Amino acid sequence: MNRRKITPNDAARVMGCSGQFVRIGLQRGLLDIGDAVQLTAKRWTYCISPAKLAERQGMSVDELYKEIERNRS
């Protein structure tokens, strides 16, 4: 199973919301699934924790990655 970086769009598909919702939620500290770091005035980078996202969604990390792979296909 491919366990590459989880993007905000990946998380959004699993959560049933938009990528923008995830990005803004992380930037403002409203979503406890990872971190957002501001690189410049207009650029951000995101680190999403598979364990925290899986816990929030009520699934195991393995189930989370299976769902992400299914959504990417």
PDB file of N, CA, C and O in Angstrom:
ATOM      1  N   MET A   1       0.849  -1.176   0.000  1.00  0.00           N
ATOM      2  CA  MET A   1       0.000   0.000   0.000  1.00  0.00           C
ATOM      3  C   MET A   1       0.896   1.241   0.000  1.00  0.00           C
ATOM      4  O   MET A   1       1.871   1.324   0.747  1.00  0.00           O
ATOM      5  N   ASN A   2       0.542   2.196  -0.852  1.00  0.00           N
ATOM      6  CA  ASN A   2       1.326   3.418  -0.984  1.00  0.00           C
ATOM      7  C   ASN A   2       0.974   4.397   0.136  1.00  0.00           C
ATOM      8  O   ASN A   2      -0.162   4.864   0.227  1.00  0.00           O
ATOM      9  N   ARG A   3       1.933   4.698   0.969  1.00  0.00           N
ATOM     10  CA  ARG A   3       1.687   5.603   2.106  1.00  0.00           C
ATOM     11  C   ARG A   3       2.404   6.923   1.907  1.00  0.00           C
ATOM     12  O   ARG A   3       3.208   7.340   2.740  1.00  0.00           O
ATOM     13  N   ARG A   4       2.107   7.572   0.799  1.00  0.00           N
ATOM     14  CA  ARG A   4       2.736   8.862   0.544  1.00  0.00           C
ATOM     15  C   ARG A   4       2.017   9.969   1.309  1.00  0.00           C
ATOM     16  O   ARG A   4       1.026   9.723   1.997  1.00  0.00           O
ATOM     17  N   LYS A   5       2.525  11.173   1.179  1.00  0.00           N
ATOM     18  CA  LYS A   5       1.994  12.330   1.893  1.00  0.00           C
ATOM     19  C   LYS A   5       0.494  12.502   1.620  1.00  0.00           C
ATOM     20  O   LYS A   5       0.037  12.341   0.488  1.00  0.00           O
ATOM     21  N   ILE A   6      -0.253  12.826   2.664  1.00  0.00           N
ATOM     22  CA  ILE A   6      -1.679  13.105   2.529  1.00  0.00           C
ATOM     23  C   ILE A   6      -1.838  14.601   2.275  1.00  0.00           C
ATOM     24  O   ILE A   6      -1.427  15.426   3.090  1.00  0.00           O
ATOM     25  N   THR A   7      -2.434  14.938   1.143  1.00  0.00           N
ATOM     26  CA  THR A   7      -2.642  16.340   0.788  1.00  0.00           C
ATOM     27  C   THR A   7      -3.948  16.856   1.394  1.00  0.00           C
ATOM     28  O   THR A   7      -4.794  16.062   1.806  1.00  0.00           O
ATOM     29  N   PRO A   8      -4.118  18.173   1.452  1.00  0.00           N
ATOM     30  CA  PRO A   8      -5.406  18.704   1.899  1.00  0.00           C
ATOM     31  C   PRO A   8      -6.578  18.196   1.046  1.00  0.00           C
ATOM     32  O   PRO A   8      -7.668  17.968   1.569  1.00  0.00           O
ATOM     33  N   ASN A   9      -6.361  18.023  -0.245  1.00  0.00           N
ATOM     34  CA  ASN A   9      -7.426  17.505  -1.104  1.00  0.00           C
ATOM     35  C   ASN A   9      -7.754  16.049  -0.782  1.00  0.00           C
ATOM     36  O   ASN A   9      -8.919  15.654  -0.819  1.00  0.00           O
ATOM     37  N   ASP A  10      -6.731  15.247  -0.465  1.00  0.00           N
ATOM     38  CA  ASP A  10      -6.970  13.855  -0.039  1.00  0.00           C
ATOM     39  C   ASP A  10      -7.825  13.845   1.222  1.00  0.00           C
ATOM     40  O   ASP A  10      -8.816  13.119   1.307  1.00  0.00           O
ATOM     41  N   ALA A  11      -7.429  14.661   2.202  1.00  0.00           N
ATOM     42  CA  ALA A  11      -8.163  14.727   3.462  1.00  0.00           C
ATOM     43  C   ALA A  11      -9.598  15.189   3.227  1.00  0.00           C
ATOM     44  O   ALA A  11     -10.533  14.670   3.837  1.00  0.00           O
ATOM     45  N   ALA A  12      -9.766  16.165   2.344  1.00  0.00           N
ATOM     46  CA  ALA A  12     -11.095  16.694   2.058  1.00  0.00           C
ATOM     47  C   ALA A  12     -12.002  15.622   1.473  1.00  0.00           C
ATOM     48  O   ALA A  12     -13.170  15.533   1.851  1.00  0.00           O
ATOM     49  N   ARG A  13     -11.491  14.808   0.560  1.00  0.00           N
ATOM     50  CA  ARG A  13     -12.303  13.748  -0.029  1.00  0.00           C
ATOM     51  C   ARG A  13     -12.759  12.751   1.033  1.00  0.00           C
ATOM     52  O   ARG A  13     -13.903  12.296   1.020  1.00  0.00           O
ATOM     53  N   VAL A  14     -11.863  12.421   1.940  1.00  0.00           N
ATOM     54  CA  VAL A  14     -12.206  11.479   3.018  1.00  0.00           C
ATOM     55  C   VAL A  14     -13.238  12.104   3.964  1.00  0.00           C
ATOM     56  O   VAL A  14     -14.150  11.424   4.435  1.00  0.00           O
ATOM     57  N   MET A  15     -13.088  13.387   4.232  1.00  0.00           N
ATOM     58  CA  MET A  15     -13.970  14.081   5.178  1.00  0.00           C
ATOM     59  C   MET A  15     -15.292  14.516   4.547  1.00  0.00           C
ATOM     60  O   MET A  15     -16.245  14.836   5.257  1.00  0.00           O
ATOM     61  N   GLY A  16     -15.350  14.528   3.221  1.00  0.00           N
ATOM     62  CA  GLY A  16     -16.570  14.960   2.546  1.00  0.00           C
ATOM     63  C   GLY A  16     -16.739  16.468   2.515  1.00  0.00           C
ATOM     64  O   GLY A  16     -17.853  16.981   2.617  1.00  0.00           O
ATOM     65  N   CYS A  17     -15.624  17.173   2.373  1.00  0.00           N
ATOM     66  CA  CYS A  17     -15.661  18.632   2.313  1.00  0.00           C
ATOM     67  C   CYS A  17     -14.708  19.097   1.225  1.00  0.00           C
ATOM     68  O   CYS A  17     -14.174  18.274   0.482  1.00  0.00           O
ATOM     69  N   SER A  18     -14.488  20.391   1.117  1.00  0.00           N
ATOM     70  CA  SER A  18     -13.598  20.918   0.084  1.00  0.00           C
ATOM     71  C   SER A  18     -12.154  21.009   0.586  1.00  0.00           C
ATOM     72  O   SER A  18     -11.898  21.061   1.789  1.00  0.00           O
ATOM     73  N   GLY A  19     -11.230  21.027  -0.358  1.00  0.00           N
ATOM     74  CA  GLY A  19      -9.825  21.230  -0.019  1.00  0.00           C
ATOM     75  C   GLY A  19      -9.604  22.577   0.644  1.00  0.00           C
ATOM     76  O   GLY A  19      -8.770  22.708   1.540  1.00  0.00           O
ATOM     77  N   GLN A  20     -10.350  23.569   0.206  1.00  0.00           N
ATOM     78  CA  GLN A  20     -10.256  24.912   0.800  1.00  0.00           C
ATOM     79  C   GLN A  20     -10.645  24.879   2.277  1.00  0.00           C
ATOM     80  O   GLN A  20     -10.004  25.530   3.103  1.00  0.00           O
ATOM     81  N   PHE A  21     -11.685  24.127   2.611  1.00  0.00           N
ATOM     82  CA  PHE A  21     -12.115  23.982   4.005  1.00  0.00           C
ATOM     83  C   PHE A  21     -10.969  23.426   4.852  1.00  0.00           C
ATOM     84  O   PHE A  21     -10.704  23.926   5.945  1.00  0.00           O
ATOM     85  N   VAL A  22     -10.295  22.398   4.349  1.00  0.00           N
ATOM     86  CA  VAL A  22      -9.187  21.775   5.087  1.00  0.00           C
ATOM     87  C   VAL A  22      -8.025  22.759   5.211  1.00  0.00           C
ATOM     88  O   VAL A  22      -7.469  22.921   6.298  1.00  0.00           O
ATOM     89  N   ARG A  23      -7.653  23.414   4.118  1.00  0.00           N
ATOM     90  CA  ARG A  23      -6.531  24.359   4.167  1.00  0.00           C
ATOM     91  C   ARG A  23      -6.787  25.494   5.157  1.00  0.00           C
ATOM     92  O   ARG A  23      -5.922  25.797   5.978  1.00  0.00           O
ATOM     93  N   ILE A  24      -7.947  26.120   5.094  1.00  0.00           N
ATOM     94  CA  ILE A  24      -8.262  27.227   6.000  1.00  0.00           C
ATOM     95  C   ILE A  24      -8.372  26.732   7.440  1.00  0.00           C
ATOM     96  O   ILE A  24      -7.914  27.396   8.370  1.00  0.00           O
ATOM     97  N   GLY A  25      -8.983  25.562   7.615  1.00  0.00           N
ATOM     98  CA  GLY A  25      -9.095  24.989   8.962  1.00  0.00           C
ATOM     99  C   GLY A  25      -7.742  24.737   9.596  1.00  0.00           C
ATOM    100  O   GLY A  25      -7.553  24.980  10.788  1.00  0.00           O
ATOM    101  N   LEU A  26      -6.800  24.250   8.801  1.00  0.00           N
ATOM    102  CA  LEU A  26      -5.443  24.021   9.309  1.00  0.00           C
ATOM    103  C   LEU A  26      -4.730  25.352   9.568  1.00  0.00           C
ATOM    104  O   LEU A  26      -4.055  25.510  10.585  1.00  0.00           O
ATOM    105  N   GLN A  27      -4.880  26.298   8.653  1.00  0.00           N
ATOM    106  CA  GLN A  27      -4.231  27.604   8.823  1.00  0.00           C
ATOM    107  C   GLN A  27      -4.696  28.313  10.090  1.00  0.00           C
ATOM    108  O   GLN A  27      -3.905  28.975  10.762  1.00  0.00           O
ATOM    109  N   ARG A  28      -5.960  28.177  10.410  1.00  0.00           N
ATOM    110  CA  ARG A  28      -6.530  28.869  11.573  1.00  0.00           C
ATOM    111  C   ARG A  28      -6.499  28.029  12.849  1.00  0.00           C
ATOM    112  O   ARG A  28      -6.951  28.483  13.900  1.00  0.00           O
ATOM    113  N   GLY A  29      -5.974  26.818  12.764  1.00  0.00           N
ATOM    114  CA  GLY A  29      -5.896  25.961  13.936  1.00  0.00           C
ATOM    115  C   GLY A  29      -7.232  25.391  14.365  1.00  0.00           C
ATOM    116  O   GLY A  29      -7.401  25.016  15.525  1.00  0.00           O
ATOM    117  N   LEU A  30      -8.191  25.320  13.440  1.00  0.00           N
ATOM    118  CA  LEU A  30      -9.525  24.826  13.760  1.00  0.00           C
ATOM    119  C   LEU A  30      -9.672  23.320  13.519  1.00  0.00           C
ATOM    120  O   LEU A  30     -10.576  22.690  14.069  1.00  0.00           O
ATOM    121  N   LEU A  31      -8.800  22.750  12.712  1.00  0.00           N
ATOM    122  CA  LEU A  31      -8.803  21.308  12.463  1.00  0.00           C
ATOM    123  C   LEU A  31      -7.571  20.698  13.116  1.00  0.00           C
ATOM    124  O   LEU A  31      -6.445  21.103  12.827  1.00  0.00           O
ATOM    125  N   ASP A  32      -7.781  19.739  13.985  1.00  0.00           N
ATOM    126  CA  ASP A  32      -6.668  19.112  14.698  1.00  0.00           C
ATOM    127  C   ASP A  32      -6.226  17.827  13.985  1.00  0.00           C
ATOM    128  O   ASP A  32      -6.157  16.758  14.592  1.00  0.00           O
ATOM    129  N   ILE A  33      -5.930  17.954  12.690  1.00  0.00           N
ATOM    130  CA  ILE A  33      -5.471  16.782  11.926  1.00  0.00           C
ATOM    131  C   ILE A  33      -4.058  16.978  11.401  1.00  0.00           C
ATOM    132  O   ILE A  33      -3.526  16.110  10.709  1.00  0.00           O
ATOM    133  N   GLY A  34      -3.455  18.096  11.720  1.00  0.00           N
ATOM    134  CA  GLY A  34      -2.104  18.370  11.239  1.00  0.00           C
ATOM    135  C   GLY A  34      -1.746  19.829  11.445  1.00  0.00           C
ATOM    136  O   GLY A  34      -2.313  20.520  12.291  1.00  0.00           O
ATOM    137  N   ASP A  35      -0.785  20.278  10.641  1.00  0.00           N
ATOM    138  CA  ASP A  35      -0.268  21.632  10.786  1.00  0.00           C
ATOM    139  C   ASP A  35      -0.194  22.332   9.441  1.00  0.00           C
ATOM    140  O   ASP A  35      -0.046  21.697   8.397  1.00  0.00           O
ATOM    141  N   ALA A  36      -0.298  23.646   9.487  1.00  0.00           N
ATOM    142  CA  ALA A  36      -0.084  24.510   8.326  1.00  0.00           C
ATOM    143  C   ALA A  36       1.000  25.506   8.697  1.00  0.00           C
ATOM    144  O   ALA A  36       0.964  26.110   9.769  1.00  0.00           O
ATOM    145  N   VAL A  37       1.962  25.671   7.804  1.00  0.00           N
ATOM    146  CA  VAL A  37       3.067  26.593   8.051  1.00  0.00           C
ATOM    147  C   VAL A  37       3.110  27.597   6.901  1.00  0.00           C
ATOM    148  O   VAL A  37       3.134  27.218   5.731  1.00  0.00           O
ATOM    149  N   GLN A  38       3.121  28.874   7.251  1.00  0.00           N
ATOM    150  CA  GLN A  38       3.179  29.929   6.239  1.00  0.00           C
ATOM    151  C   GLN A  38       4.626  30.138   5.823  1.00  0.00           C
ATOM    152  O   GLN A  38       5.482  30.452   6.651  1.00  0.00           O
ATOM    153  N   LEU A  39       4.895  29.958   4.521  1.00  0.00           N
ATOM    154  CA  LEU A  39       6.247  30.094   3.994  1.00  0.00           C
ATOM    155  C   LEU A  39       6.542  31.531   3.566  1.00  0.00           C
ATOM    156  O   LEU A  39       7.615  32.068   3.841  1.00  0.00           O
ATOM    157  N   THR A  40       5.576  32.138   2.893  1.00  0.00           N
ATOM    158  CA  THR A  40       5.674  33.537   2.475  1.00  0.00           C
ATOM    159  C   THR A  40       4.301  34.157   2.707  1.00  0.00           C
ATOM    160  O   THR A  40       3.412  33.522   3.274  1.00  0.00           O
ATOM    161  N   ALA A  41       4.139  35.387   2.270  1.00  0.00           N
ATOM    162  CA  ALA A  41       2.852  36.056   2.462  1.00  0.00           C
ATOM    163  C   ALA A  41       1.701  35.285   1.816  1.00  0.00           C
ATOM    164  O   ALA A  41       0.569  35.350   2.295  1.00  0.00           O
ATOM    165  N   LYS A  42       1.985  34.549   0.722  1.00  0.00           N
ATOM    166  CA  LYS A  42       0.918  33.856  -0.006  1.00  0.00           C
ATOM    167  C   LYS A  42       1.091  32.344  -0.098  1.00  0.00           C
ATOM    168  O   LYS A  42       0.228  31.671  -0.662  1.00  0.00           O
ATOM    169  N   ARG A  43       2.155  31.798   0.428  1.00  0.00           N
ATOM    170  CA  ARG A  43       2.408  30.356   0.304  1.00  0.00           C
ATOM    171  C   ARG A  43       2.371  29.658   1.649  1.00  0.00           C
ATOM    172  O   ARG A  43       2.939  30.125   2.636  1.00  0.00           O
ATOM    173  N   TRP A  44       1.679  28.515   1.659  1.00  0.00           N
ATOM    174  CA  TRP A  44       1.570  27.677   2.849  1.00  0.00           C
ATOM    175  C   TRP A  44       1.988  26.262   2.488  1.00  0.00           C
ATOM    176  O   TRP A  44       1.906  25.851   1.331  1.00  0.00           O
ATOM    177  N   THR A  45       2.435  25.527   3.493  1.00  0.00           N
ATOM    178  CA  THR A  45       2.674  24.100   3.333  1.00  0.00           C
ATOM    179  C   THR A  45       1.904  23.389   4.444  1.00  0.00           C
ATOM    180  O   THR A  45       1.677  23.952   5.515  1.00  0.00           O
ATOM    181  N   TYR A  46       1.503  22.135   4.173  1.00  0.00           N
ATOM    182  CA  TYR A  46       0.625  21.409   5.088  1.00  0.00           C
ATOM    183  C   TYR A  46       1.210  20.049   5.421  1.00  0.00           C
ATOM    184  O   TYR A  46       1.773  19.377   4.557  1.00  0.00           O
ATOM    185  N   CYS A  47       1.076  19.652   6.659  1.00  0.00           N
ATOM    186  CA  CYS A  47       1.472  18.319   7.115  1.00  0.00           C
ATOM    187  C   CYS A  47       0.254  17.722   7.820  1.00  0.00           C
ATOM    188  O   CYS A  47      -0.148  18.184   8.887  1.00  0.00           O
ATOM    189  N   ILE A  48      -0.323  16.692   7.209  1.00  0.00           N
ATOM    190  CA  ILE A  48      -1.522  16.071   7.765  1.00  0.00           C
ATOM    191  C   ILE A  48      -1.140  14.732   8.376  1.00  0.00           C
ATOM    192  O   ILE A  48      -0.517  13.895   7.722  1.00  0.00           O
ATOM    193  N   SER A  49      -1.515  14.536   9.626  1.00  0.00           N
ATOM    194  CA  SER A  49      -1.207  13.309  10.361  1.00  0.00           C
ATOM    195  C   SER A  49      -2.204  12.216   9.990  1.00  0.00           C
ATOM    196  O   SER A  49      -3.404  12.374  10.211  1.00  0.00           O
ATOM    197  N   PRO A  50      -1.716  11.108   9.429  1.00  0.00           N
ATOM    198  CA  PRO A  50      -2.627  10.008   9.110  1.00  0.00           C
ATOM    199  C   PRO A  50      -3.377   9.503  10.347  1.00  0.00           C
ATOM    200  O   PRO A  50      -4.566   9.193  10.268  1.00  0.00           O
ATOM    201  N   ALA A  51      -2.694   9.420  11.475  1.00  0.00           N
ATOM    202  CA  ALA A  51      -3.324   8.908  12.694  1.00  0.00           C
ATOM    203  C   ALA A  51      -4.443   9.835  13.165  1.00  0.00           C
ATOM    204  O   ALA A  51      -5.519   9.367  13.539  1.00  0.00           O
ATOM    205  N   LYS A  52      -4.197  11.146  13.148  1.00  0.00           N
ATOM    206  CA  LYS A  52      -5.219  12.094  13.599  1.00  0.00           C
ATOM    207  C   LYS A  52      -6.409  12.137  12.646  1.00  0.00           C
ATOM    208  O   LYS A  52      -7.557  12.208  13.086  1.00  0.00           O
ATOM    209  N   LEU A  53      -6.139  12.094  11.347  1.00  0.00           N
ATOM    210  CA  LEU A  53      -7.230  12.098  10.373  1.00  0.00           C
ATOM    211  C   LEU A  53      -8.056  10.820  10.489  1.00  0.00           C
ATOM    212  O   LEU A  53      -9.286  10.867  10.453  1.00  0.00           O
ATOM    213  N   ALA A  54      -7.384   9.687  10.626  1.00  0.00           N
ATOM    214  CA  ALA A  54      -8.094   8.407  10.768  1.00  0.00           C
ATOM    215  C   ALA A  54      -8.954   8.411  12.031  1.00  0.00           C
ATOM    216  O   ALA A  54     -10.108   7.985  12.000  1.00  0.00           O
ATOM    217  N   GLU A  55      -8.397   8.885  13.126  1.00  0.00           N
ATOM    218  CA  GLU A  55      -9.151   8.933  14.384  1.00  0.00           C
ATOM    219  C   GLU A  55     -10.378   9.834  14.240  1.00  0.00           C
ATOM    220  O   GLU A  55     -11.468   9.476  14.688  1.00  0.00           O
ATOM    221  N   ARG A  56     -10.204  10.991  13.621  1.00  0.00           N
ATOM    222  CA  ARG A  56     -11.323  11.919  13.430  1.00  0.00           C
ATOM    223  C   ARG A  56     -12.437  11.285  12.610  1.00  0.00           C
ATOM    224  O   ARG A  56     -13.616  11.552  12.840  1.00  0.00           O
ATOM    225  N   GLN A  57     -12.056  10.443  11.649  1.00  0.00           N
ATOM    226  CA  GLN A  57     -13.035   9.815  10.764  1.00  0.00           C
ATOM    227  C   GLN A  57     -13.538   8.470  11.295  1.00  0.00           C
ATOM    228  O   GLN A  57     -14.395   7.841  10.673  1.00  0.00           O
ATOM    229  N   GLY A  58     -13.016   8.029  12.431  1.00  0.00           N
ATOM    230  CA  GLY A  58     -13.468   6.776  13.029  1.00  0.00           C
ATOM    231  C   GLY A  58     -13.033   5.549  12.265  1.00  0.00           C
ATOM    232  O   GLY A  58     -13.787   4.584  12.141  1.00  0.00           O
ATOM    233  N   MET A  59     -11.805   5.585  11.748  1.00  0.00           N
ATOM    234  CA  MET A  59     -11.274   4.450  10.995  1.00  0.00           C
ATOM    235  C   MET A  59      -9.825   4.212  11.378  1.00  0.00           C
ATOM    236  O   MET A  59      -9.195   5.040  12.036  1.00  0.00           O
ATOM    237  N   SER A  60      -9.309   3.069  10.957  1.00  0.00           N
ATOM    238  CA  SER A  60      -7.897   2.783  11.200  1.00  0.00           C
ATOM    239  C   SER A  60      -7.050   3.489  10.140  1.00  0.00           C
ATOM    240  O   SER A  60      -7.567   3.930   9.114  1.00  0.00           O
ATOM    241  N   VAL A  61      -5.758   3.591  10.396  1.00  0.00           N
ATOM    242  CA  VAL A  61      -4.852   4.212   9.432  1.00  0.00           C
ATOM    243  C   VAL A  61      -4.844   3.403   8.138  1.00  0.00           C
ATOM    244  O   VAL A  61      -4.808   3.980   7.051  1.00  0.00           O
ATOM    245  N   ASP A  62      -4.878   2.069   8.241  1.00  0.00           N
ATOM    246  CA  ASP A  62      -4.928   1.234   7.031  1.00  0.00           C
ATOM    247  C   ASP A  62      -6.191   1.519   6.219  1.00  0.00           C
ATOM    248  O   ASP A  62      -6.138   1.629   4.994  1.00  0.00           O
ATOM    249  N   GLU A  63      -7.324   1.637   6.911  1.00  0.00           N
ATOM    250  CA  GLU A  63      -8.580   1.954   6.220  1.00  0.00           C
ATOM    251  C   GLU A  63      -8.505   3.334   5.568  1.00  0.00           C
ATOM    252  O   GLU A  63      -9.020   3.533   4.468  1.00  0.00           O
ATOM    253  N   LEU A  64      -7.864   4.284   6.247  1.00  0.00           N
ATOM    254  CA  LEU A  64      -7.706   5.628   5.710  1.00  0.00           C
ATOM    255  C   LEU A  64      -6.940   5.593   4.392  1.00  0.00           C
ATOM    256  O   LEU A  64      -7.375   6.180   3.401  1.00  0.00           O
ATOM    257  N   TYR A  65      -5.795   4.901   4.382  1.00  0.00           N
ATOM    258  CA  TYR A  65      -4.999   4.844   3.158  1.00  0.00           C
ATOM    259  C   TYR A  65      -5.727   4.114   2.036  1.00  0.00           C
ATOM    260  O   TYR A  65      -5.577   4.475   0.869  1.00  0.00           O
ATOM    261  N   LYS A  66      -6.505   3.102   2.368  1.00  0.00           N
ATOM    262  CA  LYS A  66      -7.306   2.420   1.342  1.00  0.00           C
ATOM    263  C   LYS A  66      -8.329   3.378   0.748  1.00  0.00           C
ATOM    264  O   LYS A  66      -8.540   3.386  -0.465  1.00  0.00           O
ATOM    265  N   GLU A  67      -8.964   4.182   1.589  1.00  0.00           N
ATOM    266  CA  GLU A  67      -9.940   5.169   1.118  1.00  0.00           C
ATOM    267  C   GLU A  67      -9.280   6.221   0.245  1.00  0.00           C
ATOM    268  O   GLU A  67      -9.831   6.609  -0.785  1.00  0.00           O
ATOM    269  N   ILE A  68      -8.102   6.686   0.646  1.00  0.00           N
ATOM    270  CA  ILE A  68      -7.375   7.679  -0.147  1.00  0.00           C
ATOM    271  C   ILE A  68      -7.014   7.097  -1.501  1.00  0.00           C
ATOM    272  O   ILE A  68      -7.222   7.752  -2.523  1.00  0.00           O
ATOM    273  N   GLU A  69      -6.488   5.904  -1.535  1.00  0.00           N
ATOM    274  CA  GLU A  69      -6.131   5.266  -2.813  1.00  0.00           C
ATOM    275  C   GLU A  69      -7.359   5.079  -3.700  1.00  0.00           C
ATOM    276  O   GLU A  69      -7.291   5.275  -4.913  1.00  0.00           O
ATOM    277  N   ARG A  70      -8.471   4.701  -3.094  1.00  0.00           N
ATOM    278  CA  ARG A  70      -9.716   4.519  -3.851  1.00  0.00           C
ATOM    279  C   ARG A  70     -10.147   5.853  -4.463  1.00  0.00           C
ATOM    280  O   ARG A  70     -10.585   5.898  -5.613  1.00  0.00           O
ATOM    281  N   ASN A  71     -10.022   6.938  -3.693  1.00  0.00           N
ATOM    282  CA  ASN A  71     -10.405   8.261  -4.182  1.00  0.00           C
ATOM    283  C   ASN A  71      -9.461   8.800  -5.238  1.00  0.00           C
ATOM    284  O   ASN A  71      -9.876   9.574  -6.101  1.00  0.00           O
ATOM    285  N   ARG A  72      -8.201   8.406  -5.186  1.00  0.00           N
ATOM    286  CA  ARG A  72      -7.224   8.890  -6.172  1.00  0.00           C
ATOM    287  C   ARG A  72      -7.387   8.197  -7.527  1.00  0.00           C
ATOM    288  O   ARG A  72      -6.963   8.723  -8.556  1.00  0.00           O
ATOM    289  N   SER A  73      -8.000   7.026  -7.517  1.00  0.00           N
ATOM    290  CA  SER A  73      -8.147   6.257  -8.772  1.00  0.00           C
ATOM    291  C   SER A  73      -9.214   6.820  -9.679  1.00  0.00           C
ATOM    292  O   SER A  73      -9.450   6.284 -10.762  1.00  0.00           O
TER     293      SER A  73
END
